[in-house]
Amino acid sequence: MPHSIFIMERKGDIRRPPELIAYDIDSVALANRLVRSIAKSGRINGFDRMTGQRWFRWRDTVFEVYRLETGPS
């Protein structure tokens, strides 16, 4: 199944809708590596065990990065 990668911006209590940044990725391993690499681009980053999402902080904004299965190819 193809996967897509999304990023969501959170600043305080305000959350913006997720934005699609990559799609039609055939390999789950590749999609996970891309999510990890994007999250690690921020000096302050981590993994939320409750949601399974990776995140990074830039200034006073937190960006959540995650992948989703997008249906049959």
N, CA, C and O atoms as a CHARMM CRD file, in Angstrom:
* protein
*
  292
    1    1 MET  N      0.83000  -1.19200   0.00000 PROA 1      0.00000
    2    1 MET  CA     0.00000   0.00000   0.00000 PROA 1      0.00000
    3    1 MET  C      0.87200   1.25200   0.00000 PROA 1      0.00000
    4    1 MET  O      1.88300   1.30100   0.70100 PROA 1      0.00000
    5    2 PRO  N      0.49600   2.25000  -0.76800 PROA 2      0.00000
    6    2 PRO  CA     1.26900   3.49100  -0.75100 PROA 2      0.00000
    7    2 PRO  C      1.04900   4.27300   0.54200 PROA 2      0.00000
    8    2 PRO  O      0.02900   4.13000   1.21600 PROA 2      0.00000
    9    3 HSD  N      2.02000   5.08700   0.85600 PROA 3      0.00000
   10    3 HSD  CA     1.97600   5.90000   2.07300 PROA 3      0.00000
   11    3 HSD  C      2.17400   7.35900   1.71200 PROA 3      0.00000
   12    3 HSD  O      2.80700   7.69800   0.71100 PROA 3      0.00000
   13    4 SER  N      1.61600   8.21100   2.55400 PROA 4      0.00000
   14    4 SER  CA     1.80100   9.65400   2.41100 PROA 4      0.00000
   15    4 SER  C      2.38100  10.19700   3.70400 PROA 4      0.00000
   16    4 SER  O      2.20200   9.60700   4.77000 PROA 4      0.00000
   17    5 ILE  N      3.07500  11.32200   3.60800 PROA 5      0.00000
   18    5 ILE  CA     3.66000  11.96200   4.78100 PROA 5      0.00000
   19    5 ILE  C      3.01500  13.33600   4.95700 PROA 5      0.00000
   20    5 ILE  O      2.87000  14.10700   4.00800 PROA 5      0.00000
   21    6 PHE  N      2.63900  13.60800   6.19200 PROA 6      0.00000
   22    6 PHE  CA     1.99300  14.86400   6.53700 PROA 6      0.00000
   23    6 PHE  C      2.79100  15.58800   7.61000 PROA 6      0.00000
   24    6 PHE  O      3.54000  14.97300   8.36900 PROA 6      0.00000
   25    7 ILE  N      2.61800  16.90000   7.66100 PROA 7      0.00000
   26    7 ILE  CA     3.21400  17.70500   8.71900 PROA 7      0.00000
   27    7 ILE  C      2.12700  18.62800   9.24900 PROA 7      0.00000
   28    7 ILE  O      1.36400  19.20800   8.47700 PROA 7      0.00000
   29    8 MET  N      2.06200  18.76100  10.56900 PROA 8      0.00000
   30    8 MET  CA     1.06300  19.61400  11.20200 PROA 8      0.00000
   31    8 MET  C      1.76500  20.58600  12.14800 PROA 8      0.00000
   32    8 MET  O      2.62500  20.19100  12.93500 PROA 8      0.00000
   33    9 GLU  N      1.39400  21.83400  12.06100 PROA 9      0.00000
   34    9 GLU  CA     2.00100  22.88600  12.86900 PROA 9      0.00000
   35    9 GLU  C      1.13800  23.14400  14.10200 PROA 9      0.00000
   36    9 GLU  O     -0.08400  23.25700  14.01300 PROA 9      0.00000
   37   10 ARG  N      1.80500  23.23600  15.25400 PROA 10     0.00000
   38   10 ARG  CA     1.11000  23.51100  16.50800 PROA 10     0.00000
   39   10 ARG  C      1.86200  24.61800  17.24000 PROA 10     0.00000
   40   10 ARG  O      3.05000  24.49300  17.54000 PROA 10     0.00000
   41   11 LYS  N      1.14700  25.69500  17.51700 PROA 11     0.00000
   42   11 LYS  CA     1.74100  26.82600  18.22700 PROA 11     0.00000
   43   11 LYS  C      0.82500  27.15400  19.39500 PROA 11     0.00000
   44   11 LYS  O     -0.24400  27.73600  19.21300 PROA 11     0.00000
   45   12 GLY  N      1.25000  26.77800  20.59500 PROA 12     0.00000
   46   12 GLY  CA     0.38700  26.94300  21.76500 PROA 12     0.00000
   47   12 GLY  C     -0.82500  26.04000  21.63100 PROA 12     0.00000
   48   12 GLY  O     -0.68800  24.83600  21.41500 PROA 12     0.00000
   49   13 ASP  N     -2.01400  26.62000  21.75900 PROA 13     0.00000
   50   13 ASP  CA    -3.26200  25.85400  21.63200 PROA 13     0.00000
   51   13 ASP  C     -3.79500  25.84100  20.20000 PROA 13     0.00000
   52   13 ASP  O     -4.82300  25.22200  19.92700 PROA 13     0.00000
   53   14 ILE  N     -3.11500  26.50900  19.30400 PROA 14     0.00000
   54   14 ILE  CA    -3.58300  26.60900  17.92400 PROA 14     0.00000
   55   14 ILE  C     -2.93200  25.52100  17.07800 PROA 14     0.00000
   56   14 ILE  O     -1.70900  25.38400  17.04900 PROA 14     0.00000
   57   15 ARG  N     -3.77600  24.74600  16.38700 PROA 15     0.00000
   58   15 ARG  CA    -3.28100  23.69400  15.48200 PROA 15     0.00000
   59   15 ARG  C     -3.75500  24.01200  14.07900 PROA 15     0.00000
   60   15 ARG  O     -4.93600  24.27400  13.85000 PROA 15     0.00000
   61   16 ARG  N     -2.82300  23.98700  13.14800 PROA 16     0.00000
   62   16 ARG  CA    -3.19000  24.16900  11.74700 PROA 16     0.00000
   63   16 ARG  C     -3.51200  22.81200  11.14600 PROA 16     0.00000
   64   16 ARG  O     -3.02600  21.79200  11.63300 PROA 16     0.00000
   65   17 PRO  N     -4.31600  22.78200  10.10600 PROA 17     0.00000
   66   17 PRO  CA    -4.61000  21.49300   9.45700 PROA 17     0.00000
   67   17 PRO  C     -3.33100  20.86600   8.89800 PROA 17     0.00000
   68   17 PRO  O     -2.40900  21.58000   8.50600 PROA 17     0.00000
   69   18 PRO  N     -3.27700  19.54300   8.86200 PROA 18     0.00000
   70   18 PRO  CA    -2.08400  18.87000   8.31900 PROA 18     0.00000
   71   18 PRO  C     -1.87600  19.22300   6.84500 PROA 18     0.00000
   72   18 PRO  O     -2.82900  19.45300   6.10000 PROA 18     0.00000
   73   19 GLU  N     -0.61000  19.25700   6.45200 PROA 19     0.00000
   74   19 GLU  CA    -0.26500  19.50200   5.05000 PROA 19     0.00000
   75   19 GLU  C      0.43900  18.27400   4.49300 PROA 19     0.00000
   76   19 GLU  O      1.30900  17.69400   5.14200 PROA 19     0.00000
   77   20 LEU  N      0.05800  17.89500   3.30200 PROA 20     0.00000
   78   20 LEU  CA     0.68000  16.77500   2.60300 PROA 20     0.00000
   79   20 LEU  C      2.02700  17.22800   2.06000 PROA 20     0.00000
   80   20 LEU  O      2.11100  18.22000   1.33600 PROA 20     0.00000
   81   21 ILE  N      3.09100  16.49100   2.41400 PROA 21     0.00000
   82   21 ILE  CA     4.41600  16.87800   1.92200 PROA 21     0.00000
   83   21 ILE  C      5.04600  15.80800   1.03700 PROA 21     0.00000
   84   21 ILE  O      6.02400  16.08400   0.34300 PROA 21     0.00000
   85   22 ALA  N      4.49900  14.58500   1.05100 PROA 22     0.00000
   86   22 ALA  CA     4.98700  13.52400   0.16500 PROA 22     0.00000
   87   22 ALA  C      3.88000  12.48100   0.02300 PROA 22     0.00000
   88   22 ALA  O      3.11500  12.24900   0.95900 PROA 22     0.00000
   89   23 TYR  N      3.79900  11.85500  -1.14900 PROA 23     0.00000
   90   23 TYR  CA     2.76300  10.85400  -1.35500 PROA 23     0.00000
   91   23 TYR  C      3.23300   9.76800  -2.31900 PROA 23     0.00000
   92   23 TYR  O      4.26100   9.89400  -2.98500 PROA 23     0.00000
   93   24 ASP  N      2.44900   8.70800  -2.36800 PROA 24     0.00000
   94   24 ASP  CA     2.70200   7.58700  -3.26200 PROA 24     0.00000
   95   24 ASP  C      4.05900   6.92500  -3.00100 PROA 24     0.00000
   96   24 ASP  O      4.77700   6.56300  -3.93300 PROA 24     0.00000
   97   25 ILE  N      4.39100   6.77500  -1.72100 PROA 25     0.00000
   98   25 ILE  CA     5.62700   6.10500  -1.31400 PROA 25     0.00000
   99   25 ILE  C      5.28400   4.62700  -1.12300 PROA 25     0.00000
  100   25 ILE  O      4.47800   4.28500  -0.25800 PROA 25     0.00000
  101   26 ASP  N      5.88500   3.76000  -1.91500 PROA 26     0.00000
  102   26 ASP  CA     5.52000   2.33500  -1.90400 PROA 26     0.00000
  103   26 ASP  C      6.05400   1.56400  -0.70400 PROA 26     0.00000
  104   26 ASP  O      5.45900   0.56200  -0.30700 PROA 26     0.00000
  105   27 SER  N      7.14300   2.00200  -0.13000 PROA 27     0.00000
  106   27 SER  CA     7.78700   1.25500   0.95600 PROA 27     0.00000
  107   27 SER  C      7.50700   1.90900   2.31100 PROA 27     0.00000
  108   27 SER  O      7.76200   3.09800   2.50200 PROA 27     0.00000
  109   28 VAL  N      6.98300   1.12100   3.24400 PROA 28     0.00000
  110   28 VAL  CA     6.74200   1.64000   4.59000 PROA 28     0.00000
  111   28 VAL  C      8.06100   1.99800   5.26700 PROA 28     0.00000
  112   28 VAL  O      8.13400   2.96300   6.02800 PROA 28     0.00000
  113   29 ALA  N      9.09900   1.21800   4.98800 PROA 29     0.00000
  114   29 ALA  CA    10.41700   1.50600   5.58000 PROA 29     0.00000
  115   29 ALA  C     10.94700   2.85000   5.07500 PROA 29     0.00000
  116   29 ALA  O     11.48600   3.63500   5.85500 PROA 29     0.00000
  117   30 LEU  N     10.79800   3.11700   3.78900 PROA 30     0.00000
  118   30 LEU  CA    11.24200   4.39300   3.23600 PROA 30     0.00000
  119   30 LEU  C     10.41900   5.54200   3.81400 PROA 30     0.00000
  120   30 LEU  O     10.97400   6.58400   4.16500 PROA 30     0.00000
  121   31 ALA  N      9.11400   5.36300   3.91600 PROA 31     0.00000
  122   31 ALA  CA     8.25600   6.40200   4.48500 PROA 31     0.00000
  123   31 ALA  C      8.66500   6.70500   5.93000 PROA 31     0.00000
  124   31 ALA  O      8.72300   7.86700   6.33100 PROA 31     0.00000
  125   32 ASN  N      8.94700   5.66100   6.70500 PROA 32     0.00000
  126   32 ASN  CA     9.38100   5.86500   8.09300 PROA 32     0.00000
  127   32 ASN  C     10.72800   6.58900   8.15800 PROA 32     0.00000
  128   32 ASN  O     10.92300   7.46400   9.00100 PROA 32     0.00000
  129   33 ARG  N     11.64000   6.23100   7.28200 PROA 33     0.00000
  130   33 ARG  CA    12.94400   6.90700   7.25100 PROA 33     0.00000
  131   33 ARG  C     12.79300   8.38200   6.90600 PROA 33     0.00000
  132   33 ARG  O     13.46200   9.23300   7.49300 PROA 33     0.00000
  133   34 LEU  N     11.92100   8.68200   5.96100 PROA 34     0.00000
  134   34 LEU  CA    11.68600  10.07700   5.58800 PROA 34     0.00000
  135   34 LEU  C     11.09200  10.86800   6.75600 PROA 34     0.00000
  136   34 LEU  O     11.51000  11.99500   7.02100 PROA 34     0.00000
  137   35 VAL  N     10.12800  10.28400   7.44400 PROA 35     0.00000
  138   35 VAL  CA     9.52600  10.94900   8.60900 PROA 35     0.00000
  139   35 VAL  C     10.59300  11.21200   9.66400 PROA 35     0.00000
  140   35 VAL  O     10.67300  12.31000  10.21500 PROA 35     0.00000
  141   36 ARG  N     11.41000  10.20500   9.94400 PROA 36     0.00000
  142   36 ARG  CA    12.47800  10.34400  10.94200 PROA 36     0.00000
  143   36 ARG  C     13.46700  11.43400  10.53900 PROA 36     0.00000
  144   36 ARG  O     13.87000  12.25300  11.36400 PROA 36     0.00000
  145   37 SER  N     13.85000  11.43700   9.27200 PROA 37     0.00000
  146   37 SER  CA    14.81700  12.43900   8.78500 PROA 37     0.00000
  147   37 SER  C     14.25800  13.84900   8.86800 PROA 37     0.00000
  148   37 SER  O     14.96700  14.77700   9.25700 PROA 37     0.00000
  149   38 ILE  N     13.00100  14.01500   8.50700 PROA 38     0.00000
  150   38 ILE  CA    12.37500  15.33700   8.58000 PROA 38     0.00000
  151   38 ILE  C     12.32300  15.80500  10.03000 PROA 38     0.00000
  152   38 ILE  O     12.66100  16.95000  10.32700 PROA 38     0.00000
  153   39 ALA  N     11.89900  14.92100  10.93300 PROA 39     0.00000
  154   39 ALA  CA    11.80600  15.29700  12.34600 PROA 39     0.00000
  155   39 ALA  C     13.18300  15.63800  12.92000 PROA 39     0.00000
  156   39 ALA  O     13.30800  16.55400  13.73200 PROA 39     0.00000
  157   40 LYS  N     14.20800  14.90500  12.50000 PROA 40     0.00000
  158   40 LYS  CA    15.54900  15.15600  13.02500 PROA 40     0.00000
  159   40 LYS  C     16.18900  16.40200  12.42800 PROA 40     0.00000
  160   40 LYS  O     17.28000  16.79600  12.83900 PROA 40     0.00000
  161   41 SER  N     15.51900  17.02400  11.46400 PROA 41     0.00000
  162   41 SER  CA    16.06100  18.25300  10.89100 PROA 41     0.00000
  163   41 SER  C     16.02100  19.39200  11.91000 PROA 41     0.00000
  164   41 SER  O     16.78200  20.35500  11.81100 PROA 41     0.00000
  165   42 GLY  N     15.13100  19.27000  12.88400 PROA 42     0.00000
  166   42 GLY  CA    15.08900  20.25500  13.96000 PROA 42     0.00000
  167   42 GLY  C     16.05000  19.84800  15.06300 PROA 42     0.00000
  168   42 GLY  O     16.16000  18.66900  15.39600 PROA 42     0.00000
  169   43 ARG  N     16.74000  20.81900  15.62300 PROA 43     0.00000
  170   43 ARG  CA    17.70900  20.50200  16.68300 PROA 43     0.00000
  171   43 ARG  C     17.01000  19.89200  17.89700 PROA 43     0.00000
  172   43 ARG  O     17.54100  18.98900  18.54300 PROA 43     0.00000
  173   44 ILE  N     15.81200  20.39800  18.19600 PROA 44     0.00000
  174   44 ILE  CA    15.01300  19.83900  19.28800 PROA 44     0.00000
  175   44 ILE  C     13.93400  18.98400  18.64100 PROA 44     0.00000
  176   44 ILE  O     13.05600  19.50400  17.95300 PROA 44     0.00000
  177   45 ASN  N     13.99700  17.66800  18.86000 PROA 45     0.00000
  178   45 ASN  CA    13.04700  16.77000  18.22200 PROA 45     0.00000
  179   45 ASN  C     12.78200  15.58400  19.12400 PROA 45     0.00000
  180   45 ASN  O     13.48300  15.37600  20.11500 PROA 45     0.00000
  181   46 GLY  N     11.75900  14.79800  18.77600 PROA 46     0.00000
  182   46 GLY  CA    11.45500  13.63700  19.59500 PROA 46     0.00000
  183   46 GLY  C     10.39100  12.75400  18.98100 PROA 46     0.00000
  184   46 GLY  O      9.98700  12.93100  17.83100 PROA 46     0.00000
  185   47 PHE  N      9.95000  11.79600  19.78300 PROA 47     0.00000
  186   47 PHE  CA     8.95100  10.81300  19.38200 PROA 47     0.00000
  187   47 PHE  C      7.89600  10.75300  20.46800 PROA 47     0.00000
  188   47 PHE  O      8.22200  10.54800  21.63700 PROA 47     0.00000
  189   48 ASP  N      6.63700  10.92700  20.10000 PROA 48     0.00000
  190   48 ASP  CA     5.52600  10.85800  21.05400 PROA 48     0.00000
  191   48 ASP  C      5.00300   9.42700  21.06700 PROA 48     0.00000
  192   48 ASP  O      4.37500   8.98900  20.10300 PROA 48     0.00000
  193   49 ARG  N      5.25200   8.70700  22.13400 PROA 49     0.00000
  194   49 ARG  CA     4.84700   7.29800  22.22300 PROA 49     0.00000
  195   49 ARG  C      3.33400   7.12900  22.22600 PROA 49     0.00000
  196   49 ARG  O      2.82800   6.10000  21.77800 PROA 49     0.00000
  197   50 MET  N      2.60500   8.12200  22.72300 PROA 50     0.00000
  198   50 MET  CA     1.13300   8.01700  22.77700 PROA 50     0.00000
  199   50 MET  C      0.51600   8.08500  21.37000 PROA 50     0.00000
  200   50 MET  O     -0.42300   7.34700  21.07100 PROA 50     0.00000
  201   51 THR  N      1.03400   8.95300  20.52100 PROA 51     0.00000
  202   51 THR  CA     0.45800   9.11700  19.17700 PROA 51     0.00000
  203   51 THR  C      1.25500   8.38200  18.11300 PROA 51     0.00000
  204   51 THR  O      0.74300   8.14200  17.02000 PROA 51     0.00000
  205   52 GLY  N      2.50000   8.01800  18.40900 PROA 52     0.00000
  206   52 GLY  CA     3.36600   7.38000  17.42900 PROA 52     0.00000
  207   52 GLY  C      3.91300   8.35700  16.39700 PROA 52     0.00000
  208   52 GLY  O      4.43000   7.95000  15.35700 PROA 52     0.00000
  209   53 GLN  N      3.79700   9.64500  16.69300 PROA 53     0.00000
  210   53 GLN  CA     4.26200  10.66200  15.75800 PROA 53     0.00000
  211   53 GLN  C      5.59800  11.23500  16.19600 PROA 53     0.00000
  212   53 GLN  O      5.90000  11.32500  17.38600 PROA 53     0.00000
  213   54 ARG  N      6.38200  11.61800  15.21200 PROA 54     0.00000
  214   54 ARG  CA     7.63900  12.31800  15.47200 PROA 54     0.00000
  215   54 ARG  C      7.37600  13.80300  15.38800 PROA 54     0.00000
  216   54 ARG  O      6.42100  14.23700  14.74400 PROA 54     0.00000
  217   55 TRP  N      8.22100  14.58500  16.03900 PROA 55     0.00000
  218   55 TRP  CA     8.02400  16.02500  16.06800 PROA 55     0.00000
  219   55 TRP  C      9.36700  16.73200  16.12500 PROA 55     0.00000
  220   55 TRP  O     10.39000  16.14200  16.47000 PROA 55     0.00000
  221   56 PHE  N      9.33400  18.01200  15.77800 PROA 56     0.00000
  222   56 PHE  CA    10.49500  18.86700  15.99400 PROA 56     0.00000
  223   56 PHE  C     10.00300  20.26400  16.33800 PROA 56     0.00000
  224   56 PHE  O      8.90200  20.66700  15.96400 PROA 56     0.00000
  225   57 ARG  N     10.84400  20.98800  17.05900 PROA 57     0.00000
  226   57 ARG  CA    10.49400  22.34000  17.47700 PROA 57     0.00000
  227   57 ARG  C     11.37000  23.32400  16.72100 PROA 57     0.00000
  228   57 ARG  O     12.57800  23.13100  16.58200 PROA 57     0.00000
  229   58 TRP  N     10.73600  24.38100  16.23600 PROA 58     0.00000
  230   58 TRP  CA    11.44100  25.47500  15.60200 PROA 58     0.00000
  231   58 TRP  C     10.88500  26.75400  16.18600 PROA 58     0.00000
  232   58 TRP  O      9.70700  27.06700  16.01600 PROA 58     0.00000
  233   59 ARG  N     11.74700  27.49800  16.88000 PROA 59     0.00000
  234   59 ARG  CA    11.35700  28.69200  17.63900 PROA 59     0.00000
  235   59 ARG  C     10.27800  28.29600  18.63600 PROA 59     0.00000
  236   59 ARG  O     10.52600  27.43400  19.47900 PROA 59     0.00000
  237   60 ASP  N      9.09200  28.89100  18.57500 PROA 60     0.00000
  238   60 ASP  CA     8.05400  28.54000  19.54500 PROA 60     0.00000
  239   60 ASP  C      6.94600  27.68800  18.92500 PROA 60     0.00000
  240   60 ASP  O      5.82300  27.66200  19.42800 PROA 60     0.00000
  241   61 THR  N      7.26700  26.99400  17.83400 PROA 61     0.00000
  242   61 THR  CA     6.28700  26.16800  17.12800 PROA 61     0.00000
  243   61 THR  C      6.75400  24.71700  17.10200 PROA 61     0.00000
  244   61 THR  O      7.93300  24.43000  16.89500 PROA 61     0.00000
  245   62 VAL  N      5.80400  23.81000  17.31800 PROA 62     0.00000
  246   62 VAL  CA     6.08300  22.37100  17.23000 PROA 62     0.00000
  247   62 VAL  C      5.45500  21.85400  15.94500 PROA 62     0.00000
  248   62 VAL  O      4.30100  22.15700  15.64100 PROA 62     0.00000
  249   63 PHE  N      6.21900  21.07400  15.19500 PROA 63     0.00000
  250   63 PHE  CA     5.73900  20.45900  13.96500 PROA 63     0.00000
  251   63 PHE  C      5.67100  18.95300  14.18000 PROA 63     0.00000
  252   63 PHE  O      6.66900  18.32800  14.53600 PROA 63     0.00000
  253   64 GLU  N      4.50200  18.37500  13.96600 PROA 64     0.00000
  254   64 GLU  CA     4.32900  16.93500  14.07200 PROA 64     0.00000
  255   64 GLU  C      4.41300  16.34500  12.67000 PROA 64     0.00000
  256   64 GLU  O      3.76400  16.83100  11.74300 PROA 64     0.00000
  257   65 VAL  N      5.21100  15.30000  12.52100 PROA 65     0.00000
  258   65 VAL  CA     5.43000  14.66600  11.21500 PROA 65     0.00000
  259   65 VAL  C      4.99900  13.20900  11.32900 PROA 65     0.00000
  260   65 VAL  O      5.38900  12.51300  12.26600 PROA 65     0.00000
  261   66 TYR  N      4.18800  12.74800  10.36800 PROA 66     0.00000
  262   66 TYR  CA     3.70800  11.36800  10.43600 PROA 66     0.00000
  263   66 TYR  C      3.36600  10.85400   9.04600 PROA 66     0.00000
  264   66 TYR  O      3.22100  11.62300   8.09600 PROA 66     0.00000
  265   67 ARG  N      3.24000   9.52700   8.94900 PROA 67     0.00000
  266   67 ARG  CA     2.86400   8.89500   7.68500 PROA 67     0.00000
  267   67 ARG  C      1.52700   8.17500   7.86000 PROA 67     0.00000
  268   67 ARG  O      1.18000   7.71800   8.94900 PROA 67     0.00000
  269   68 LEU  N      0.79400   8.09200   6.75800 PROA 68     0.00000
  270   68 LEU  CA    -0.46900   7.35900   6.73900 PROA 68     0.00000
  271   68 LEU  C     -0.52800   6.48700   5.49500 PROA 68     0.00000
  272   68 LEU  O     -0.01000   6.85800   4.44200 PROA 68     0.00000
  273   69 GLU  N     -1.16500   5.32100   5.62300 PROA 69     0.00000
  274   69 GLU  CA    -1.43900   4.51500   4.43500 PROA 69     0.00000
  275   69 GLU  C     -2.52100   5.24200   3.66000 PROA 69     0.00000
  276   69 GLU  O     -3.49300   5.72100   4.24400 PROA 69     0.00000
  277   70 THR  N     -2.35900   5.32600   2.35400 PROA 70     0.00000
  278   70 THR  CA    -3.30000   6.11500   1.55300 PROA 70     0.00000
  279   70 THR  C     -4.16600   5.26500   0.63300 PROA 70     0.00000
  280   70 THR  O     -4.73800   5.77600  -0.33000 PROA 70     0.00000
  281   71 GLY  N     -4.26200   4.00200   0.91700 PROA 71     0.00000
  282   71 GLY  CA    -5.15000   3.15300   0.13500 PROA 71     0.00000
  283   71 GLY  C     -4.41000   2.28900  -0.87100 PROA 71     0.00000
  284   71 GLY  O     -3.18500   2.34800  -0.97700 PROA 71     0.00000
  285   72 PRO  N     -5.16500   1.48500  -1.60800 PROA 72     0.00000
  286   72 PRO  CA    -4.53800   0.57500  -2.57600 PROA 72     0.00000
  287   72 PRO  C     -3.87800   1.33600  -3.71900 PROA 72     0.00000
  288   72 PRO  O     -4.31500   2.42000  -4.10600 PROA 72     0.00000
  289   73 SER  N     -2.81800   0.74000  -4.24300 PROA 73     0.00000
  290   73 SER  CA    -2.11600   1.40600  -5.35700 PROA 73     0.00000
  291   73 SER  C     -2.82100   1.16200  -6.66100 PROA 73     0.00000
  292   73 SER  O     -2.37500   1.64300  -7.70300 PROA 73     0.00000
